[in-house]
């Protein structure tokens, strides 16, 4: 590590949300981040996609898609109340 607070990373995944996207990430306690989570909102649904760091250590450091969690935004969902 060179004393710089950020490093270049590139995300790879099965869809275009972040596939091939390069970004600057901050070191955490002087180490590369193990997991990156991106969040997007689409039609009232929060989509969280997680990426894990690959074994390569040359920049840009690759992160591979491993999980997606979709949740409705609170307050916008229809209440489940019987009539």
N, C-alpha and C positions, 0 to 999 in steps of 0.2 A: 504494500500500500504506500502511496506517495504523500500522504498528509492532506489530500483533497477530500472534501466532505461528501462528494457524490461520485457515482460511477455510471457508465452507460449500460443499459439492459435492453434486451429485445424480447418481446412476448410472442409465443407461438401457440396456436390453438386451432380448433376445428371450424371456426367461423370468423367472419370479418370484424367482430367487435374490437379486437386488438391484435389480430394475427399479423405478425411482422412489424408491429409498432415499436419504435425505439423510444425510450424515455430515460431520464436521469433519476436515479434512486439514491437515497442517502444511506451511508453506512450506519449500522446499528451496533454500538459498542465496538467500533473498529472492524466490523465484519460485514460481509455481504448479507442482505436480507434473504431468508430462506423461502418466504412466501410473500406474494404480492396479491392484493385483492382490489379489483376494479369494480366500481358501482355505476350503474346506469339506470335511468327510469324510462320505461316504455309503456304508455297507455295505463298508467296507474300501478304498474308492477315494477318493483325494485329488483333488478337483476344484479347479482353479485357473482363475479367469476374470479376464481382463485388460480394462481399460477405458482409452480414450484421451481426453484432454481435447479438448473442442470449441473453436471459435473465439471463443465468447462469453466475456466477461470479467466480467459482472455476476454477483453471487452470488445463488443458488447456481450455481457453475460446473458446466456439464454435462460428463459423461464418458460416452462411448458404448462399448458392448461391441464387442470386436474379436477375441478369441481365447479358446479354452478348451483346457486340457490336463488329461487325466485320467490318474492314475498309481495303481497298487496300492501299498498301504502295504508297506514292506519288512518282511520277517519274517512276514508273514501270507499271502503268496502260496505256492501249491503249487510245490515244486521240479520242474523239468523234467528228470527223470532217467529214462532208459530202463530197463525191467525186464529 
